[in-house]
Amino acid sequence: MQTSTQQTEKLLKEYTAIAATYDRRWSAYLDASLSMTLEVVSDLPATRVLDIACGTGLLLKSLAERVDHPELVGIDRVPAMLDAAKENIGKQATLLEGEAENLPFDDAGFDLITSTNALHYFPDAIAALQEMRRVISPSGNLVITDWCRNYFWMRLLNRLLPWTQHAHVHTFTTAELEHQLSQSGFKVVGKTRKKIDWFWGLMTVHATPV
């Protein structure tokens, strides 16, 4: 099993190499996964939003178009992805380098937290979820979209990727993620699964703090 340091090194290498072309390379996948997230968050109140593992900032860019103009903050481990995010969203969001397992924010500071296409990369998912619980407001909402191991190809990918140089750590089923959230101080209030093409199977889970 790879250490957290080894996984971080893989992630930095992998995403630094593709940051400049990431949005074009994965456009269909990104459109579908972001749509799943936006279907949930579009109706949620938000004055201060944190997007964890924000990547190139596509979700933040969409959230910046909301009529209520929430304050937007994005955090990511890969500087090259943050550079791409700055090009996408300019000064519409505050962008920071950092890890989900050690968020540089005060307690209860965000009323909406999102994370899309990232949970399977977190070296310690429980630690990341506990940090999300720490920084979310008592009435806040957490929305996570990620790969879903309920689907055959995602189960196969979860088995194969650890044998490659890919930075992948673990893909959850919806039941596993619900359990992890419960262990971290959240209650799941909504969940959906969707195949976006013949290969990719995703889930979106909406949770609130308890």
Secondary structure per residue as TSV (DSSP state, phi and psi in degrees):
chain	resnum	aa	ss	phi	psi
A	1	M	-	360.0	134.8
A	2	Q	-	-74.2	147.9
A	3	T	-	-78.9	167.8
A	4	S	H	-61.2	-39.0
A	5	T	H	-64.6	-43.5
A	6	Q	H	-62.9	-40.8
A	7	Q	H	-65.4	-41.9
A	8	T	H	-62.4	-41.5
A	9	E	H	-62.2	-41.8
A	10	K	H	-62.9	-44.6
A	11	L	H	-62.4	-45.3
A	12	L	H	-61.4	-44.6
A	13	K	H	-64.1	-46.8
A	14	E	H	-63.5	-48.1
A	15	Y	H	-86.2	-21.9
A	16	T	H	-64.2	-38.2
A	17	A	H	-68.5	-30.7
A	18	I	H	-111.2	0.9
A	19	A	G	-55.7	-42.6
A	20	A	G	-67.3	-26.3
A	21	T	G	-113.8	5.2
A	22	Y	H	-57.2	-49.4
A	23	D	H	-63.2	-38.4
A	24	R	H	-74.0	-41.6
A	25	R	H	-63.0	-38.8
A	26	W	T	-115.4	30.6
A	27	S	H	-57.9	-46.9
A	28	A	H	-65.2	-44.1
A	29	Y	H	-62.6	-45.2
A	30	L	H	-65.1	-41.7
A	31	D	H	-59.4	-44.0
A	32	A	H	-68.4	-44.8
A	33	S	H	-69.7	-39.1
A	34	L	H	-66.5	-35.5
A	35	S	H	-61.3	-40.1
A	36	M	H	-61.8	-42.0
A	37	T	H	-66.6	-45.6
A	38	L	H	-66.1	-29.0
A	39	E	H	-59.4	-31.4
A	40	V	H	-88.8	-49.4
A	41	V	H	-75.8	-19.0
A	42	S	T	-61.7	-26.3
A	43	D	T	-100.9	2.9
A	44	L	S	-94.6	138.3
A	45	P	-	-66.6	144.3
A	46	A	-	-158.1	125.3
A	47	T	S	-110.5	-27.7
A	48	R	E	-141.0	118.3
A	49	V	E	-115.0	136.4
A	50	L	E	-117.8	122.6
A	51	D	E	-106.2	113.0
A	52	I	E	-91.7	132.1
A	53	A	T	59.6	56.8
A	54	C	-	-71.2	-13.1
A	55	G	T	59.2	-129.8
A	56	T	T	-86.2	7.8
A	57	G	S	82.6	17.1
A	58	L	H	-64.6	-40.9
A	59	L	H	-67.0	-43.0
A	60	L	H	-60.3	-38.6
A	61	K	H	-61.4	-41.5
A	62	S	H	-66.7	-41.3
A	63	L	H	-67.6	-27.6
A	64	A	T	-65.5	-18.0
A	65	E	T	-87.4	-2.4
A	66	R	S	-63.4	146.7
A	67	V	T	-69.4	-24.0
A	68	D	T	-85.8	-3.7
A	69	H	-	46.8	62.6
A	70	P	-	-68.6	156.1
A	71	E	E	-70.7	131.1
A	72	L	E	-115.3	133.2
A	73	V	E	-132.1	133.3
A	74	G	E	-124.8	143.6
A	75	I	E	-133.6	141.3
A	76	D	E	-153.4	153.1
A	77	R	S	-82.7	-14.8
A	78	V	-	-109.0	109.8
A	79	P	H	-55.9	-37.2
A	80	A	H	-65.0	-34.8
A	81	M	H	-69.9	-37.0
A	82	L	H	-66.1	-35.3
A	83	D	H	-61.3	-42.1
A	84	A	H	-65.3	-37.7
A	85	A	H	-63.2	-39.7
A	86	K	H	-61.3	-37.4
A	87	E	H	-68.4	-34.7
A	88	N	H	-74.5	-39.0
A	89	I	H	-122.4	-4.6
A	90	G	T	56.4	-126.5
A	91	K	T	-97.8	15.7
A	92	Q	S	-77.2	-11.1
A	93	A	S	-145.4	152.7
A	94	T	E	-88.3	125.5
A	95	L	E	-116.2	130.7
A	96	L	E	-131.5	147.5
A	97	E	E	-89.5	131.1
A	98	G	-	175.2	176.6
A	99	E	B	-112.0	147.1
A	100	A	T	-63.1	-29.4
A	101	E	T	-79.1	-7.1
A	102	N	B	-149.0	72.6
A	103	L	-	-75.8	133.0
A	104	P	-	-87.3	51.1
A	105	F	S	-132.3	155.9
A	106	D	-	-70.6	164.0
A	107	D	T	-64.0	145.6
A	108	A	T	55.3	38.1
A	109	G	-	-96.9	-6.6
A	110	F	E	-128.9	136.4
A	111	D	E	-98.7	-4.3
A	112	L	E	-144.7	124.9
A	113	I	E	-121.7	132.5
A	114	T	E	-126.0	154.9
A	115	S	E	-154.7	122.7
A	116	T	E	-127.0	127.9
A	117	N	S	60.7	37.7
A	118	A	-	-135.9	-27.0
A	119	L	G	-55.8	-35.2
A	120	H	G	-69.4	-7.3
A	121	Y	G	-98.3	-13.2
A	122	F	-	-71.1	123.8
A	123	P	S	-60.1	-32.7
A	124	D	-	-135.7	91.4
A	125	A	H	-62.5	-40.5
A	126	I	H	-61.4	-45.0
A	127	A	H	-60.9	-40.2
A	128	A	H	-64.8	-44.6
A	129	L	H	-65.7	-37.2
A	130	Q	H	-65.7	-35.5
A	131	E	H	-67.3	-38.8
A	132	M	H	-61.1	-40.9
A	133	R	H	-63.9	-36.7
A	134	R	H	-65.5	-40.1
A	135	V	H	-94.9	-3.5
A	136	I	E	-86.3	146.7
A	137	S	E	-73.9	158.3
A	138	P	E	-56.7	-29.5
A	139	S	E	-103.8	16.3
A	140	G	E	-79.4	174.9
A	141	N	E	-128.7	139.6
A	142	L	E	-116.8	129.4
A	143	V	E	-128.7	118.8
A	144	I	E	-118.4	127.9
A	145	T	E	-118.4	131.1
A	146	D	E	-159.2	174.1
A	147	W	E	-55.8	150.7
A	148	C	-	-128.4	119.2
A	149	R	T	-78.7	3.0
A	150	N	T	-67.8	-16.4
A	151	Y	S	-100.7	144.2
A	152	F	H	-54.7	-51.1
A	153	W	H	-66.2	-29.1
A	154	M	H	-73.8	-33.5
A	155	R	H	-65.2	-42.7
A	156	L	H	-64.5	-44.3
A	157	L	H	-61.2	-39.3
A	158	N	H	-62.2	-32.3
A	159	R	H	-78.4	-37.2
A	160	L	H	-82.0	-39.3
A	161	L	G	-61.0	-35.0
A	162	P	G	-60.6	-18.1
A	163	W	G	-89.6	0.7
A	164	T	S	-111.2	-174.0
A	165	Q	S	-87.7	6.6
A	166	H	-	-66.2	148.4
A	167	A	-	-82.3	1.0
A	168	H	-	-53.4	140.7
A	169	V	-	-110.6	-61.0
A	170	H	-	-161.5	137.6
A	171	T	-	-104.0	129.9
A	172	F	-	-95.3	156.7
A	173	T	-	-84.2	167.7
A	174	T	H	-62.8	-38.6
A	175	A	H	-65.4	-40.6
A	176	E	H	-64.2	-43.3
A	177	L	H	-65.9	-39.2
A	178	E	H	-60.6	-40.6
A	179	H	H	-65.1	-44.3
A	180	Q	H	-60.8	-40.8
A	181	L	H	-65.0	-41.8
A	182	S	H	-61.0	-41.0
A	183	Q	H	-67.2	-18.9
A	184	S	T	-103.6	5.7
A	185	G	T	95.7	24.1
A	186	F	E	-119.8	158.4
A	187	K	E	-120.5	128.2
A	188	V	E	-76.8	127.3
A	189	V	E	-115.0	-4.9
A	190	G	E	-169.2	145.0
A	191	K	E	-156.1	148.3
A	192	T	E	-148.0	150.1
A	193	R	E	-122.3	149.7
A	194	K	E	-156.7	135.4
A	195	K	E	-90.3	122.0
A	196	I	-	-93.6	-12.0
A	197	D	S	-163.3	-164.8
A	198	W	S	-67.0	-19.5
A	199	F	S	-108.8	-55.0
A	200	W	-	-78.7	128.3
A	201	G	E	-120.3	124.8
A	202	L	E	-122.6	162.9
A	203	M	E	-135.2	148.9
A	204	T	E	-123.6	127.6
A	205	V	E	-122.5	129.8
A	206	H	E	-109.9	125.0
A	207	A	E	-135.0	157.5
A	208	T	E	-128.6	153.9
A	209	P	E	-71.7	148.6
A	210	V	-	-118.9	360.0
